[in-house]
Amino acid sequence: MKVALFIPCYVDQFYPQVGIATLQLLEKLGVRADFPKQQTCCGQPMANSGCERDAIPVYHNFVDTFEAYDYVVGPAGSCVYHVRKHFDIIEQTPAVQHVRTNTRELFDFIINVLGVTEVPCSFPHRVGLHLSCHGQRGLHQANESEMTPVRDGQLRRLLSSVRGLELTELDRNDECCGFGGTFCVSEAGISARMGQDRVHDHVRNGTEVLTGGDMSCLMHLEGIVRRHKLPIKVLHAAEILNGILL
């Protein structure tokens, strides 16, 4: 199985440790992943800003970069969703269809491709899980509260297998954090208030470490945590499953 690692722009620029943790986690699970250096942005920021036609050359570069791989794995539901759902505006050549179908979010890949349901590591902390909208409602990686009261999902199951880790139960476990890419710029006040609501839910319920599968959401929440000087650590779930020590 030939696997490529796709690292989103903001992870590459601001959270390189998440990319490293992703690679190391895959290696621990027996996957040797390549990192094609010609990869760039998936084009989502331009598309979300109303400039999707300008993103088309970026889409083509993505396909050219990854078409030779069986799977493209990225630690970000929003970027993976964009590739799978929004690359429909370019000609659907066999290469484009292959890349769209086989670009997978990290934890989806671990569970549904590798067949791994438990990761042998220890993390003795109270962990609050943030479900990103793209991962949950776009890629259907977790149950939706408007459909069922049962709280279940791919990442929740993986984290539940970690020794010593206790998941905190939030009052509103799948509410949007308010980041929304360029939404946090165009509607900064609303975005900030939504993020504050999410963080306060974690504080009320005793979260020590706030985690999730999408670093863009976590970046937004971490900014609020830092601004309010709250005693919460923010980590991508790949860091936890890779065995980070606090």
N, C-alpha and C positions, 0 to 999 in steps of 0.2 A: 504494500500500500504506500503510495507516494503522497506525502502530505506537505502542504505549504502553510507557513504561519503568516497570517495577515494581522498586522499591528496598526490600529487606528492612529490618526494624526496626533490626537491629544494624549494618547498613551505614549507615543514615541517622544513627544516634546515635553510632557509634564510628569508622566508616571512611567518611566522606562522600567522600573522595578516590576511593574505588572506584566510587561512583555517578557521579561526574564523569567518570572514565576510561571507564566504560561508555558514557555518552552521547557523549563525544568520539570513541570508537572507532567507534560506529555511524555517526556523522556522517561520519567519514573513509571509511566503506564505502558512503556514499551514502544512508543512512537518516536521515530526519528523525523523531525520536521525541518524542512528547508526554510530559509528566510530570503526570498528573492529581493535583491537590493533595489530593483527598479520599481518596486511598488510605491504608490503614492496614496493620496486620499481616495476614498470610494466615491466622492462627489456629493455626498449628502448635504454639506453646508450650502453649496451653491443651489442645489435643488430646493432645499427648504426656504431659501431666500427668494425663490421665484425665478431663478436663472438656470433652470434644468437644461435648456438647450445648450448653454455654455458648458455644462458638465459632461456633455457627450464624449469629447475627446478623453476625459478622465475615465469614463466608463470603458472605452475601448482599450485604454492602457491597462486597466484592471484585468480585463479579459485576456489580453495579450500576455500579461505577466503570469497569470495563474492557469491558463487553459491546459497546460501539460500535466497538471496534478490531479490525482484522484479526489482529494479533498482539500479545501481551503478552510482553515480553522482560525477564528478570531475571538478574542475575549471581549466582545461587545455586541449585544443584541441589536442595537440601533443600526450599526454599520452593516451587520449581516442581513438584517431585514431590508435595508436599502438595496443591497446587491440582489437579493432574491426577488424583491417585489418591484423595484423601480428601474431595473435595467430592461424593462419591457419596452422602453421607448426607442431602443436601438434594434437594428435588424436581428432577428432571432436565428442566427446561424447556429450550427451544431456546437461551436465553441462557446457561444454566449449561453446557450441552454445548459451546457455542461457546467459552466462556472456558476450560473445562477442556482442550479439544483444542488450542487455539491459544496457550496459555501455554507459552512455550519458554525453556529455559535459554540464556544468551547465546551460548555456543560452538556449541550445537546449531543455533541460529538462523543463525549466521554460515555454518556449513557446509551445513546441509540446506535452509535457506530461501533464503539469499542465493547459495549455491553458491560461496562463497569458500573456497579451500584454502590460500592463502598471504597473509600480511599483511606488506607492505613496511616493515620497521623493523629496527633494529639493537639488539642487547643482548649485548655481549661478556662474558658471565659463565657460570659453571657453575651450572646451574639444576636443582634437584630438584623433581619433580612429585609432589604429593600428590593422590591420587584419592579424592574423597569417596564414601562408601558410597551415598548417594542418587543421585548422578550416575552412578556406575559400575553398581551393581547394580539401582538403581531405574529410572533412565532409559536404561540400557544405552549409555552414552556411551564406554565403554572395555571392552576384553576383560577377562575375569575369570580369574585365575590358576588357579582350580580347574577351569576349562573348557579352557584352552589355555595353552601356555607363551609364545605370541606376545604381546608387549607392544605394543598398538596402541590408539588411541583418538582422539577428536576433538581434544581439547586437545593431546595429544602431537604430532599432525600439525601443528597450527597453530604450536606452539612450535618444532618442527623446521625450519620455514620461515624463522625469524628469523635474520638474518645475525649470525654470531659467537656465537650461543647454543649451548652444549653441555649436553645433558641428562645428568645423572648417573644411573647405573644402580644402583638400590637393591637390597638383598638381598631385601626383602619389599615389592615395589612397590605392592601394593594392600591393605595391612593397615589396618584402622580406626585412627583417631587416638585414639579413646576419648572424644571430645566428647559426641556423642549428645544434644545439647540438655540437658534436665533430668537426664539420666543423670550428667552431670559434677557435679551437686549431690547426687543421691541415692546415687551410688556414687563419691564423690570420689577415694578411694584407688585404685580400679581404673582410673578415668578418667585420673588423673595418670600412673600407671605405663604405661598404653598409649601416652599421648602421649610420655613419655620414650623408650620403645622406638622410636617413629617418628622422633623428633628425632635420636637416636643413630645410626640407620640413615643419615640424611643426613650427619651429621658424619663417620662412617666412610668414606663414599664421596665426600667432597669437595664437598658442596653449598655454594655461596656464597649463592645466593638460593633460598629455598623458596617455591614457588608452587602454586596450585591454582585451582579454579573456585568454591569455596565458602568465603566469608570466616568462617563459623562454625568450621569445622575449622582454618582458618589462625589465627584468634584464639586457639584453644586451644593450638596449637603455638607461636605467638609468645609466649604467656605463659610457656611452659617455656623457650624460647630466652632470654628476658629474665631469668628467674629464675636461670638457670645461666650468664648472661653469655657466651653462645656467639657466635662470629663469623659469624652467619648473618642475612641480611636476609629478611624475610617480606613478600611482595607478592602481591596478587591478579593472576591472569594478564591481566586486562583492563588493568592498569597497564603491564605489560610490552609487550603488543601495541599499546598506545596510544603507546609510544615514550618511557617514562620514562627519565630519565638518572640514574645513580648516581655 
